Amino acid sequence: MTHTDSHENELLKTTVRAFIKGELLPHEEEVDRLGYVPEEIGRQIEARSKEIGLFASNLPERVGGGGLNYTAMSVVEREYGRTSHALHSWIARPTELLLACEGDQIARYLEPCVTGEKRELFALTEPGAGSDVMGMKTNAKRDGDDWILNGSKHFISGPCMPDFAIVFAVTGYDETPRGPRKRVTAFLVDVGLKGFDIREGNKCVSYRGYKTFELSFDDVRLGPDQILGAEGKGLELSGKWLGMGRIWVGTTCCGKAERLLEMATDWAANRKQFGKPIGSFQATGFRLADMTIGLRTADLLVADAVRRADAGQMEDMDAAMVKVYCSEMLNKVADDTVQIFGGMGLMEELPVHRLWRDSRLERIWDGTSEIQRHIITRSILRPLGA
């Protein structure tokens, strides 16, 4: 990173932090209490993020996006982590999969997502195939030039009802040295199509107000122009998004951990027991030390992965290490913060309990810690033929 880049990213950090403080933090408690983001608040966040250039800042300038590289986006995502996903998700970062749009798809799907006229969902997870992607049962079969889509998806998250979903479905089988392998294709499926039912799903105790959706497809007819990318190349497309998505999860974990550490440090310096600040006691002081070490390590791991991504050299293992380490670091920081606050850490009058609840989801979505460790193990052993 050059000195100029560093200066620009410091200005970016200041801008995003001020935006979060003014536009998002004031709504945290209300959204957590209500269990949803009132439409007017969400649209206000959306509109004001457009005014300062944060909306769609992850996409290239050639398509109307903000053109931030991965290093700059890591600055943005880290600041977003300081607040609830239910709120900062209204500042859209359209999936980079949409850059695979071609022909009429560009005006129909990509451009409206950049301007905010449309919202998309990334629909991969199924009730019987969460981490096991190859257990996918949603399928699409040819009918002349068209495709007939059947199946279901769940735990598909987003801030509001979408306009379309990027749906992954099995479209055939390929023979491999290890036996038949499902061929997966990505489809652009508009809400409102006959046979496509979408509704709000289960409510999560983490990030209350961030919605999950259930999608079902009953003989949904799709034209050939609704394939995103090439037939049978859906997993390659999803891999590009999932890799950076896992890094952004790790990055937001660092932002949330920093906020928790600030709260824990302030409490430890001012809360007194036995005539002394509780931070002066080794049991508390060592917790703060370990929290600080964990956060510094996580930030360095993120920075390394982002540098690799900007250079086009990031591998699955890099993203997996960020995801598993940062999410588990945050969980430790959140739990230690509750312990430092004692009983007050679980009282609704303070935000600690909310951040503690929110942190628990990070070890699960975008691939569980167990899946990340599997990816890392596979990356270590496969070159040796194991």
Secondary structure by P-SEA (a helix, b strand, c coil): ccaaaaaaaaaaaaaaaaaaacccccaaaaaaaaccccaaaaaaaaaaaaaacccccccccccccccccaaaaaaaaaaaaccccccccccccccccccccccccccccaaaaaaccbbbbbcccccccccccccccccccccccbbbbbbccccccccccccccbbbbbcccccccccbbbbbbbbbcccccccbbbbbcccccccccbbbbbbbbcccccccccccccccaaaaaaaaaaaaaaaaaaaaaaaaaaaaaaaaaaaaaccccccccccccaaaaaaaaaaaaaaaaaaaaaaaaaaaaaaccccaaaaaaaaaaaaaaaaaaaaaaaaaacccccccccaaaaaaaaaaacccccccaaaaaaaaaaaacccccc
